[in-house]
Amino acid sequence: MRQARILFRDEEAGILTQLDDGSFTFRYHDTWYSDPSRPAISLTLPKDRQEYHSNNLFPFFFHMLPEGSNKQMVCQKHRLDQDDAFGLLLTVAQIDPIGAVRVIQIKAS
C-alpha cells in the first residue's frame, strides 16, 4: 500500500491511497469535507461523497502526469516503471504541479 497527502493551495484536503491490489481510494479529511467553504479538489471528485474508489488512478490525478518524451525522461531519471502511474505522480506532483493541487508521499513507517 502506498499513500499520499493531497494538498489544495498548501492545505491538506485528503489522502490518496493505492491499495495492494492496485486499486485506489481518495478520501477527503473529515474537517475538509464538513466545511462548506472548502472546495472540492476537482469537478470529478466532488464533495458529495467523502470517499471514492477506483480500479485505476483517478482521471484528475492521471492528467497531472507528463506524457511522451517528458514521461520517458522522468521515468529514466528516477528509475520508474513507465506503467507505475502512482509512482510517477508521487515524483512529479510534489514540487512542480499544474494548478493548486500537490501530491506528497507519505513514507511507510
Rosetta constraint file for C-alpha pairs under 8 A:
AtomPair CA 1 CA 17 HARMONIC 7.04 0.50
AtomPair CA 1 CA 18 HARMONIC 5.58 0.50
AtomPair CA 1 CA 19 HARMONIC 4.68 0.50
AtomPair CA 1 CA 20 HARMONIC 4.97 0.50
AtomPair CA 2 CA 17 HARMONIC 5.76 0.50
AtomPair CA 2 CA 18 HARMONIC 5.19 0.50
AtomPair CA 2 CA 19 HARMONIC 6.79 0.50
AtomPair CA 2 CA 105 HARMONIC 7.96 0.50
AtomPair CA 2 CA 106 HARMONIC 7.50 0.50
AtomPair CA 2 CA 108 HARMONIC 7.75 0.50
AtomPair CA 3 CA 15 HARMONIC 6.86 0.50
AtomPair CA 3 CA 16 HARMONIC 5.66 0.50
AtomPair CA 3 CA 17 HARMONIC 4.36 0.50
AtomPair CA 3 CA 18 HARMONIC 6.28 0.50
AtomPair CA 3 CA 105 HARMONIC 6.11 0.50
AtomPair CA 3 CA 106 HARMONIC 5.42 0.50
AtomPair CA 3 CA 107 HARMONIC 7.76 0.50
AtomPair CA 4 CA 15 HARMONIC 5.75 0.50
AtomPair CA 4 CA 16 HARMONIC 5.22 0.50
AtomPair CA 4 CA 17 HARMONIC 6.48 0.50
AtomPair CA 4 CA 90 HARMONIC 7.51 0.50
AtomPair CA 4 CA 103 HARMONIC 6.07 0.50
AtomPair CA 4 CA 104 HARMONIC 5.17 0.50
AtomPair CA 4 CA 105 HARMONIC 4.18 0.50
AtomPair CA 4 CA 106 HARMONIC 5.02 0.50
AtomPair CA 5 CA 12 HARMONIC 6.64 0.50
AtomPair CA 5 CA 13 HARMONIC 7.80 0.50
AtomPair CA 5 CA 14 HARMONIC 6.15 0.50
AtomPair CA 5 CA 15 HARMONIC 4.83 0.50
AtomPair CA 5 CA 16 HARMONIC 6.45 0.50
AtomPair CA 5 CA 103 HARMONIC 5.84 0.50
AtomPair CA 5 CA 104 HARMONIC 5.07 0.50
AtomPair CA 5 CA 105 HARMONIC 6.29 0.50
AtomPair CA 5 CA 106 HARMONIC 6.57 0.50
AtomPair CA 6 CA 12 HARMONIC 5.74 0.50
AtomPair CA 6 CA 13 HARMONIC 5.76 0.50
AtomPair CA 6 CA 14 HARMONIC 5.26 0.50
AtomPair CA 6 CA 15 HARMONIC 5.66 0.50
AtomPair CA 6 CA 16 HARMONIC 6.73 0.50
AtomPair CA 6 CA 101 HARMONIC 6.82 0.50
AtomPair CA 6 CA 102 HARMONIC 5.92 0.50
AtomPair CA 6 CA 103 HARMONIC 4.94 0.50
AtomPair CA 6 CA 104 HARMONIC 6.56 0.50
AtomPair CA 7 CA 11 HARMONIC 5.03 0.50
AtomPair CA 7 CA 12 HARMONIC 4.25 0.50
AtomPair CA 7 CA 13 HARMONIC 5.54 0.50
AtomPair CA 7 CA 14 HARMONIC 7.28 0.50
AtomPair CA 7 CA 100 HARMONIC 7.96 0.50
AtomPair CA 7 CA 101 HARMONIC 5.50 0.50
AtomPair CA 7 CA 102 HARMONIC 5.08 0.50
AtomPair CA 7 CA 103 HARMONIC 6.40 0.50
AtomPair CA 7 CA 104 HARMONIC 7.73 0.50
AtomPair CA 8 CA 12 HARMONIC 6.26 0.50
AtomPair CA 8 CA 13 HARMONIC 6.12 0.50
AtomPair CA 8 CA 41 HARMONIC 6.64 0.50
AtomPair CA 8 CA 100 HARMONIC 5.53 0.50
AtomPair CA 8 CA 101 HARMONIC 4.64 0.50
AtomPair CA 8 CA 102 HARMONIC 6.62 0.50
AtomPair CA 9 CA 100 HARMONIC 5.12 0.50
AtomPair CA 9 CA 101 HARMONIC 6.38 0.50
AtomPair CA 9 CA 102 HARMONIC 7.90 0.50
AtomPair CA 10 CA 100 HARMONIC 8.00 0.50
AtomPair CA 10 CA 101 HARMONIC 7.82 0.50
AtomPair CA 10 CA 102 HARMONIC 7.51 0.50
AtomPair CA 12 CA 29 HARMONIC 7.99 0.50
AtomPair CA 13 CA 28 HARMONIC 5.76 0.50
AtomPair CA 13 CA 29 HARMONIC 5.90 0.50
AtomPair CA 13 CA 32 HARMONIC 5.78 0.50
AtomPair CA 13 CA 41 HARMONIC 7.71 0.50
AtomPair CA 14 CA 26 HARMONIC 7.06 0.50
AtomPair CA 14 CA 27 HARMONIC 5.40 0.50
AtomPair CA 14 CA 28 HARMONIC 4.13 0.50
AtomPair CA 14 CA 29 HARMONIC 4.81 0.50
AtomPair CA 14 CA 32 HARMONIC 7.69 0.50
AtomPair CA 15 CA 26 HARMONIC 5.73 0.50
AtomPair CA 15 CA 27 HARMONIC 5.41 0.50
AtomPair CA 15 CA 28 HARMONIC 6.62 0.50
AtomPair CA 15 CA 29 HARMONIC 7.41 0.50
AtomPair CA 16 CA 24 HARMONIC 7.20 0.50
AtomPair CA 16 CA 25 HARMONIC 5.83 0.50
AtomPair CA 16 CA 26 HARMONIC 4.48 0.50
AtomPair CA 16 CA 27 HARMONIC 6.64 0.50
AtomPair CA 17 CA 24 HARMONIC 5.52 0.50
AtomPair CA 17 CA 25 HARMONIC 5.22 0.50
AtomPair CA 17 CA 26 HARMONIC 6.37 0.50
AtomPair CA 18 CA 22 HARMONIC 5.96 0.50
AtomPair CA 18 CA 23 HARMONIC 5.77 0.50
AtomPair CA 18 CA 24 HARMONIC 4.54 0.50
AtomPair CA 18 CA 25 HARMONIC 6.68 0.50
AtomPair CA 18 CA 86 HARMONIC 7.57 0.50
AtomPair CA 19 CA 23 HARMONIC 5.45 0.50
AtomPair CA 19 CA 24 HARMONIC 5.96 0.50
AtomPair CA 19 CA 25 HARMONIC 7.75 0.50
AtomPair CA 22 CA 55 HARMONIC 7.01 0.50
AtomPair CA 22 CA 56 HARMONIC 7.51 0.50
AtomPair CA 23 CA 53 HARMONIC 7.52 0.50
AtomPair CA 23 CA 54 HARMONIC 5.86 0.50
AtomPair CA 23 CA 55 HARMONIC 4.28 0.50
AtomPair CA 23 CA 56 HARMONIC 5.82 0.50
AtomPair CA 23 CA 57 HARMONIC 7.48 0.50
AtomPair CA 24 CA 53 HARMONIC 5.74 0.50
AtomPair CA 24 CA 54 HARMONIC 5.21 0.50
AtomPair CA 24 CA 55 HARMONIC 6.11 0.50
AtomPair CA 24 CA 56 HARMONIC 6.42 0.50
AtomPair CA 24 CA 57 HARMONIC 6.20 0.50
AtomPair CA 24 CA 58 HARMONIC 7.63 0.50
AtomPair CA 25 CA 51 HARMONIC 6.88 0.50
AtomPair CA 25 CA 52 HARMONIC 5.38 0.50
AtomPair CA 25 CA 53 HARMONIC 4.50 0.50
AtomPair CA 25 CA 54 HARMONIC 6.41 0.50
AtomPair CA 26 CA 51 HARMONIC 5.68 0.50
AtomPair CA 26 CA 52 HARMONIC 5.13 0.50
AtomPair CA 26 CA 53 HARMONIC 6.67 0.50
AtomPair CA 27 CA 50 HARMONIC 5.67 0.50
AtomPair CA 27 CA 51 HARMONIC 4.25 0.50
AtomPair CA 27 CA 52 HARMONIC 6.32 0.50
AtomPair CA 28 CA 32 HARMONIC 6.31 0.50
AtomPair CA 28 CA 33 HARMONIC 5.75 0.50
AtomPair CA 28 CA 47 HARMONIC 7.98 0.50
AtomPair CA 28 CA 50 HARMONIC 5.35 0.50
AtomPair CA 28 CA 51 HARMONIC 6.46 0.50
AtomPair CA 29 CA 33 HARMONIC 6.03 0.50
AtomPair CA 29 CA 50 HARMONIC 7.79 0.50
AtomPair CA 30 CA 34 HARMONIC 6.06 0.50
AtomPair CA 30 CA 50 HARMONIC 7.90 0.50
AtomPair CA 31 CA 35 HARMONIC 6.17 0.50
AtomPair CA 32 CA 38 HARMONIC 6.19 0.50
AtomPair CA 33 CA 38 HARMONIC 7.59 0.50
AtomPair CA 33 CA 47 HARMONIC 6.39 0.50
AtomPair CA 33 CA 50 HARMONIC 6.44 0.50
AtomPair CA 39 CA 47 HARMONIC 7.66 0.50
AtomPair CA 40 CA 45 HARMONIC 6.55 0.50
AtomPair CA 40 CA 46 HARMONIC 5.18 0.50
AtomPair CA 40 CA 47 HARMONIC 5.48 0.50
AtomPair CA 41 CA 45 HARMONIC 6.67 0.50
AtomPair CA 41 CA 46 HARMONIC 7.39 0.50
AtomPair CA 41 CA 101 HARMONIC 7.25 0.50
AtomPair CA 42 CA 46 HARMONIC 6.37 0.50
AtomPair CA 42 CA 60 HARMONIC 6.88 0.50
AtomPair CA 44 CA 59 HARMONIC 7.93 0.50
AtomPair CA 44 CA 60 HARMONIC 6.83 0.50
AtomPair CA 45 CA 52 HARMONIC 7.66 0.50
AtomPair CA 54 CA 58 HARMONIC 6.64 0.50
AtomPair CA 57 CA 61 HARMONIC 6.71 0.50
AtomPair CA 57 CA 62 HARMONIC 6.05 0.50
AtomPair CA 57 CA 85 HARMONIC 7.24 0.50
AtomPair CA 57 CA 86 HARMONIC 7.16 0.50
AtomPair CA 58 CA 62 HARMONIC 6.12 0.50
AtomPair CA 59 CA 63 HARMONIC 5.98 0.50
AtomPair CA 60 CA 64 HARMONIC 7.01 0.50
AtomPair CA 61 CA 65 HARMONIC 7.37 0.50
AtomPair CA 61 CA 89 HARMONIC 7.40 0.50
AtomPair CA 62 CA 85 HARMONIC 7.12 0.50
AtomPair CA 62 CA 89 HARMONIC 7.65 0.50
AtomPair CA 64 CA 89 HARMONIC 7.21 0.50
AtomPair CA 64 CA 93 HARMONIC 7.06 0.50
AtomPair CA 64 CA 97 HARMONIC 7.20 0.50
AtomPair CA 64 CA 98 HARMONIC 6.77 0.50
AtomPair CA 65 CA 71 HARMONIC 7.62 0.50
AtomPair CA 65 CA 85 HARMONIC 7.68 0.50
AtomPair CA 65 CA 88 HARMONIC 6.99 0.50
AtomPair CA 65 CA 89 HARMONIC 6.12 0.50
AtomPair CA 65 CA 92 HARMONIC 7.19 0.50
AtomPair CA 65 CA 93 HARMONIC 7.82 0.50
AtomPair CA 66 CA 70 HARMONIC 5.81 0.50
AtomPair CA 66 CA 71 HARMONIC 4.92 0.50
AtomPair CA 67 CA 71 HARMONIC 4.78 0.50
AtomPair CA 67 CA 72 HARMONIC 7.75 0.50
AtomPair CA 68 CA 72 HARMONIC 6.41 0.50
AtomPair CA 69 CA 73 HARMONIC 6.06 0.50
AtomPair CA 70 CA 74 HARMONIC 6.23 0.50
AtomPair CA 71 CA 75 HARMONIC 6.05 0.50
AtomPair CA 71 CA 82 HARMONIC 7.57 0.50
AtomPair CA 72 CA 76 HARMONIC 6.02 0.50
AtomPair CA 72 CA 82 HARMONIC 7.19 0.50
AtomPair CA 73 CA 77 HARMONIC 6.03 0.50
AtomPair CA 74 CA 78 HARMONIC 6.04 0.50
AtomPair CA 74 CA 80 HARMONIC 7.85 0.50
AtomPair CA 74 CA 88 HARMONIC 7.98 0.50
AtomPair CA 75 CA 79 HARMONIC 5.44 0.50
AtomPair CA 75 CA 80 HARMONIC 4.54 0.50
AtomPair CA 75 CA 81 HARMONIC 6.48 0.50
AtomPair CA 75 CA 82 HARMONIC 6.13 0.50
AtomPair CA 75 CA 88 HARMONIC 7.24 0.50
AtomPair CA 76 CA 80 HARMONIC 6.47 0.50
AtomPair CA 80 CA 84 HARMONIC 6.93 0.50
AtomPair CA 80 CA 87 HARMONIC 7.00 0.50
AtomPair CA 80 CA 88 HARMONIC 7.03 0.50
AtomPair CA 82 CA 88 HARMONIC 7.86 0.50
AtomPair CA 84 CA 88 HARMONIC 6.23 0.50
AtomPair CA 85 CA 89 HARMONIC 6.05 0.50
AtomPair CA 86 CA 90 HARMONIC 6.16 0.50
AtomPair CA 87 CA 91 HARMONIC 6.31 0.50
AtomPair CA 88 CA 92 HARMONIC 6.20 0.50
AtomPair CA 89 CA 93 HARMONIC 5.49 0.50
AtomPair CA 89 CA 94 HARMONIC 7.87 0.50
AtomPair CA 89 CA 103 HARMONIC 7.33 0.50
AtomPair CA 90 CA 94 HARMONIC 6.21 0.50
AtomPair CA 90 CA 103 HARMONIC 6.19 0.50
AtomPair CA 90 CA 104 HARMONIC 6.50 0.50
AtomPair CA 90 CA 105 HARMONIC 5.96 0.50
AtomPair CA 92 CA 96 HARMONIC 6.53 0.50
AtomPair CA 92 CA 97 HARMONIC 6.81 0.50
AtomPair CA 93 CA 97 HARMONIC 4.56 0.50
AtomPair CA 93 CA 98 HARMONIC 7.76 0.50
AtomPair CA 93 CA 101 HARMONIC 7.97 0.50
AtomPair CA 93 CA 102 HARMONIC 5.49 0.50
AtomPair CA 93 CA 103 HARMONIC 5.26 0.50
AtomPair CA 93 CA 104 HARMONIC 7.61 0.50
AtomPair CA 94 CA 102 HARMONIC 5.37 0.50
AtomPair CA 94 CA 103 HARMONIC 4.89 0.50
AtomPair CA 94 CA 104 HARMONIC 5.28 0.50
AtomPair CA 94 CA 105 HARMONIC 7.88 0.50
AtomPair CA 95 CA 102 HARMONIC 7.27 0.50
AtomPair CA 96 CA 102 HARMONIC 7.98 0.50
AtomPair CA 97 CA 101 HARMONIC 6.80 0.50
AtomPair CA 97 CA 102 HARMONIC 5.99 0.50
